Amino acid sequence: TQVSSKDLNRIGAMLNAWNLKPSGTEGYRTAEVTVGGVNTNGISSQTMEVKKYPGLYFVGEVLDVTGQLGGFNFQWAWASGYVAGLFA
């Protein structure tokens, strides 16, 4: 069956306008990302070093940085760890 461009556009518009509201969570047991952590105001964004305590570095999810699902949090963990490693 062929679907016209007009119908595809209409279906796309309907899907794009679809508003989904989560009704709850699976809980911490199945969580992929947690929120909270060390406030980034006290961390050098250039080195990941704690400003008040030279030589102490925090990276990844220990910091209060939360990305969307899809690998962003992994990338943040790897990148922040790499940067801290350069300066440690």
Z-matrix of the N, CA and C atoms (Angstrom, degrees):
N
C 1 1.446
C 2 1.525 1 109.04
N 3 1.310 2 115.60 1 133.22
C 4 1.461 3 121.76 2 177.44
C 5 1.530 4 109.62 3 -89.00
N 6 1.304 5 115.79 4 139.95
C 7 1.457 6 121.59 5 176.20
C 8 1.520 7 106.88 6 -114.19
N 9 1.313 8 115.45 7 129.30
C 10 1.464 9 119.50 8 -177.20
C 11 1.529 10 111.18 9 -72.81
N 12 1.315 11 115.53 10 158.79
C 13 1.468 12 120.71 11 176.41
C 14 1.521 13 110.73 12 -60.05
N 15 1.328 14 115.90 13 -37.39
C 16 1.464 15 120.50 14 179.10
C 17 1.529 16 110.27 15 -61.39
N 18 1.340 17 116.29 16 -45.67
C 19 1.465 18 120.05 17 179.03
C 20 1.531 19 111.55 18 -65.59
N 21 1.331 20 117.06 19 -41.18
C 22 1.463 21 120.35 20 177.77
C 23 1.526 22 111.06 21 -61.54
N 24 1.317 23 116.66 22 -42.12
C 25 1.464 24 120.68 23 177.87
C 26 1.523 25 111.37 24 -64.06
N 27 1.325 26 116.32 25 -40.11
C 28 1.463 27 120.81 26 178.93
C 29 1.531 28 110.47 27 -65.14
N 30 1.327 29 116.71 28 -45.25
C 31 1.469 30 120.86 29 178.36
C 32 1.529 31 110.21 30 -62.83
N 33 1.328 32 116.35 31 -43.51
C 34 1.462 33 120.49 32 178.30
C 35 1.514 34 112.08 33 -60.34
N 36 1.323 35 116.89 34 -42.54
C 37 1.465 36 121.10 35 179.23
C 38 1.528 37 110.88 36 -64.21
N 39 1.328 38 116.58 37 -40.47
C 40 1.463 39 120.50 38 178.76
C 41 1.533 40 110.94 39 -64.60
N 42 1.329 41 116.92 40 -44.55
C 43 1.463 42 120.36 41 179.22
C 44 1.525 43 111.13 42 -65.27
N 45 1.315 44 116.26 43 -39.45
C 46 1.460 45 120.66 44 179.72
C 47 1.530 46 111.75 45 -65.42
N 48 1.314 47 117.28 46 -31.60
C 49 1.465 48 121.85 47 -178.92
C 50 1.531 49 112.55 48 -87.24
N 51 1.327 50 117.34 49 -6.55
C 52 1.461 51 121.95 50 -177.55
C 53 1.521 52 109.22 51 -65.65
N 54 1.319 53 117.06 52 122.31
C 55 1.454 54 122.78 53 -177.60
C 56 1.525 55 109.21 54 -103.12
N 57 1.327 56 116.26 55 112.88
C 58 1.463 57 121.37 56 178.39
C 59 1.520 58 109.48 57 -104.76
N 60 1.315 59 115.84 58 131.24
C 61 1.459 60 120.64 59 177.72
C 62 1.528 61 108.40 60 -119.47
N 63 1.343 62 117.72 61 119.63
C 64 1.465 63 119.91 62 178.09
C 65 1.521 64 110.56 63 -59.59
N 66 1.316 65 116.58 64 141.22
C 67 1.460 66 120.57 65 179.88
C 68 1.526 67 111.74 66 -101.26
N 69 1.318 68 117.36 67 -5.10
C 70 1.459 69 120.69 68 -179.92
C 71 1.515 70 109.78 69 169.68
N 72 1.315 71 116.05 70 -167.37
C 73 1.460 72 120.92 71 179.04
C 74 1.519 73 109.71 72 -131.48
N 75 1.295 74 115.70 73 169.49
C 76 1.459 75 121.74 74 173.84
C 77 1.524 76 110.54 75 -83.96
N 78 1.326 77 116.71 76 -7.29
C 79 1.454 78 120.95 77 179.88
C 80 1.516 79 112.86 78 92.40
N 81 1.302 80 114.92 79 176.86
C 82 1.461 81 121.84 80 -175.30
C 83 1.529 82 111.98 81 -62.22
N 84 1.328 83 117.48 82 -31.96
C 85 1.466 84 122.43 83 -176.61
C 86 1.520 85 112.30 84 -55.05
N 87 1.312 86 118.21 85 -36.02
C 88 1.466 87 121.32 86 -177.69
C 89 1.525 88 112.81 87 -111.71
N 90 1.321 89 117.12 88 9.96
C 91 1.467 90 120.56 89 -178.43
C 92 1.524 91 110.88 90 -63.26
N 93 1.311 92 116.07 91 142.49
C 94 1.460 93 121.57 92 176.19
C 95 1.521 94 111.33 93 -100.06
N 96 1.310 95 116.94 94 -24.33
C 97 1.462 96 122.30 95 -179.15
C 98 1.522 97 107.49 96 -142.44
N 99 1.314 98 116.42 97 142.17
C 100 1.455 99 120.35 98 173.90
C 101 1.523 100 108.61 99 -114.33
N 102 1.309 101 116.32 100 157.15
C 103 1.467 102 120.16 101 178.93
C 104 1.518 103 109.10 102 -108.48
N 105 1.311 104 114.67 103 161.34
C 106 1.452 105 120.58 104 -178.98
C 107 1.512 106 110.40 105 97.40
N 108 1.301 107 115.55 106 -178.94
C 109 1.457 108 120.90 107 -179.73
C 110 1.512 109 110.91 108 130.59
N 111 1.315 110 115.35 109 -166.73
C 112 1.460 111 121.84 110 -178.54
C 113 1.527 112 109.32 111 -66.24
N 114 1.320 113 116.09 112 130.57
C 115 1.465 114 121.62 113 179.65
C 116 1.528 115 109.89 114 -62.41
N 117 1.313 116 116.43 115 129.07
C 118 1.464 117 120.96 116 -176.71
C 119 1.529 118 113.32 117 -73.22
N 120 1.330 119 117.87 118 -11.94
C 121 1.471 120 119.59 119 177.47
C 122 1.526 121 111.94 120 -61.65
N 123 1.320 122 116.84 121 -27.31
C 124 1.454 123 120.68 122 -178.58
C 125 1.519 124 113.85 123 -94.20
N 126 1.343 125 116.79 124 10.08
C 127 1.463 126 122.20 125 -176.42
C 128 1.526 127 109.47 126 -117.01
N 129 1.313 128 116.89 127 137.03
C 130 1.465 129 120.37 128 173.78
C 131 1.526 130 108.72 129 -73.22
N 132 1.314 131 116.86 130 122.48
C 133 1.470 132 120.34 131 179.32
C 134 1.525 133 111.71 132 -71.72
N 135 1.313 134 116.96 133 -14.58
C 136 1.470 135 121.03 134 179.89
C 137 1.525 136 112.36 135 -85.84
N 138 1.349 137 116.32 136 -29.21
C 139 1.467 138 120.12 137 -173.35
C 140 1.523 139 114.15 138 -127.10
N 141 1.329 140 117.84 139 -15.34
C 142 1.461 141 124.99 140 -174.41
C 143 1.532 142 111.98 141 70.72
N 144 1.314 143 116.84 142 15.46
C 145 1.460 144 122.20 143 -179.20
C 146 1.528 145 109.96 144 -86.45
N 147 1.328 146 116.09 145 142.26
C 148 1.459 147 121.15 146 175.65
C 149 1.527 148 107.58 147 -70.25
N 150 1.319 149 116.04 148 124.61
C 151 1.470 150 120.82 149 -175.05
C 152 1.527 151 112.74 150 -60.74
N 153 1.329 152 117.38 151 -39.12
C 154 1.468 153 121.14 152 -177.47
C 155 1.529 154 113.02 153 -78.73
N 156 1.329 155 116.88 154 -20.73
C 157 1.464 156 120.60 155 -174.29
C 158 1.524 157 110.28 156 -131.28
N 159 1.325 158 117.33 157 81.55
C 160 1.463 159 120.79 158 179.70
C 161 1.536 160 110.90 159 -53.28
N 162 1.319 161 114.68 160 137.30
C 163 1.462 162 120.46 161 -179.06
C 164 1.514 163 113.58 162 95.12
N 165 1.348 164 117.84 163 -8.70
C 166 1.463 165 122.47 164 177.30
C 167 1.522 166 108.04 165 -105.22
N 168 1.321 167 116.57 166 128.09
C 169 1.460 168 122.20 167 -175.81
C 170 1.523 169 109.70 168 -125.15
N 171 1.322 170 116.64 169 140.68
C 172 1.458 171 122.31 170 173.85
C 173 1.521 172 108.33 171 -122.97
N 174 1.329 173 116.47 172 139.25
C 175 1.464 174 121.21 173 -178.33
C 176 1.527 175 110.43 174 -141.44
N 177 1.315 176 115.89 175 168.57
C 178 1.465 177 122.27 176 172.44
C 179 1.512 178 113.55 177 61.13
N 180 1.336 179 115.35 178 -142.69
C 181 1.458 180 121.04 179 -173.81
C 182 1.517 181 114.39 180 -74.73
N 183 1.332 182 118.39 181 -4.60
C 184 1.458 183 119.11 182 174.44
C 185 1.529 184 109.89 183 -70.53
N 186 1.336 185 116.37 184 -19.84
C 187 1.465 186 121.89 185 177.34
C 188 1.525 187 110.53 186 -91.38
N 189 1.317 188 116.38 187 155.44
C 190 1.464 189 121.52 188 178.71
C 191 1.528 190 109.46 189 -80.14
N 192 1.317 191 115.24 190 70.84
C 193 1.468 192 123.24 191 178.07
C 194 1.522 193 106.16 192 -133.15
N 195 1.309 194 117.23 193 125.08
C 196 1.457 195 120.51 194 -179.05
C 197 1.516 196 109.80 195 -128.90
N 198 1.312 197 116.78 196 121.23
C 199 1.460 198 121.86 197 176.65
C 200 1.514 199 110.57 198 -103.50
N 201 1.293 200 115.82 199 168.34
C 202 1.456 201 120.49 200 176.02
C 203 1.521 202 109.44 201 -71.61
N 204 1.327 203 115.90 202 160.61
C 205 1.461 204 119.84 203 175.28
C 206 1.520 205 109.37 204 -66.14
N 207 1.292 206 116.19 205 154.67
C 208 1.453 207 120.33 206 178.70
C 209 1.517 208 112.57 207 121.57
N 210 1.320 209 116.84 208 19.25
C 211 1.449 210 120.03 209 177.58
C 212 1.510 211 115.06 210 100.05
N 213 1.332 212 117.32 211 -7.38
C 214 1.462 213 120.50 212 -177.66
C 215 1.528 214 111.90 213 -63.90
N 216 1.331 215 116.87 214 -38.53
C 217 1.461 216 120.19 215 -179.63
C 218 1.523 217 111.46 216 -71.40
N 219 1.331 218 117.15 217 -36.38
C 220 1.469 219 120.01 218 173.52
C 221 1.523 220 109.86 219 -61.70
N 222 1.325 221 115.75 220 -46.80
C 223 1.464 222 119.74 221 -179.15
C 224 1.524 223 110.86 222 -60.77
N 225 1.325 224 116.89 223 -41.22
C 226 1.458 225 120.82 224 177.94
C 227 1.528 226 110.27 225 -62.03
N 228 1.317 227 117.65 226 -44.04
C 229 1.463 228 120.94 227 179.66
C 230 1.526 229 110.80 228 -61.35
N 231 1.335 230 116.52 229 -46.99
C 232 1.471 231 120.11 230 -179.09
C 233 1.525 232 111.34 231 -65.58
N 234 1.326 233 116.55 232 -46.40
C 235 1.467 234 120.51 233 -176.11
C 236 1.526 235 111.60 234 -67.29
N 237 1.332 236 117.38 235 -44.58
C 238 1.462 237 119.45 236 -179.44
C 239 1.529 238 110.45 237 -67.76
N 240 1.326 239 117.14 238 -36.39
C 241 1.462 240 120.47 239 175.97
C 242 1.517 241 112.21 240 -64.74
N 243 1.316 242 115.82 241 -40.41
C 244 1.465 243 120.80 242 178.03
C 245 1.527 244 110.81 243 -61.92
N 246 1.334 245 115.69 244 -47.21
C 247 1.468 246 120.38 245 -179.42
C 248 1.530 247 110.28 246 -61.82
N 249 1.328 248 117.06 247 -46.78
C 250 1.468 249 119.50 248 179.32
C 251 1.525 250 110.33 249 -60.41
N 252 1.321 251 116.57 250 -39.36
C 253 1.459 252 120.55 251 179.06
C 254 1.515 253 113.09 252 -62.74
N 255 1.316 254 116.55 253 -32.18
C 256 1.464 255 119.99 254 178.07
C 257 1.526 256 112.22 255 -66.58
N 258 1.337 257 116.09 256 -31.32
C 259 1.463 258 120.41 257 -173.69
C 260 1.526 259 113.95 258 -105.09
N 261 1.315 260 117.69 259 -11.89
C 262 1.475 261 120.48 260 -177.98
C 263 1.518 262 111.41 261 -72.50
